[in-house]
Amino acid sequence: MNRTEFIIATAIVLFVAFCMGWFANWLVHRFIRVPGSEVGELERLAQELHEAEETRDQAITYLQQREAELTNQISQTEAELAATMDGLREARYEAEQLRAHLEKMAGRAVG
């Protein structure tokens, strides 16, 4: 094999390698590429996901605010209950005092 034949053989091998690489690249891009209709659907799904996340965030914020309001309301109710119980305790004590005083006065009036 002389020099010219070697150059031609090398050129043919390189050309065949180039063609095989190009064909492999074409196949990869052909199978990976997403058709246009699917791209639109993916964009729609991404938009719906974004809206769902915003709705979830709004719901979480609302629930946190509502929980804070209810916690505050419970605290106020417990404070009012404690004050009412103290008042009732004092009223019962006074009623007992008055009852004892009346019985003492009734005992003196009879005796």
HELIX and SHEET records of a PDB file:
HELIX    1   1 ARG A    3  ILE A   32  1                                  30    
HELIX    2   2 GLY A   36  VAL A  110  1                                  75    
END                                                                             
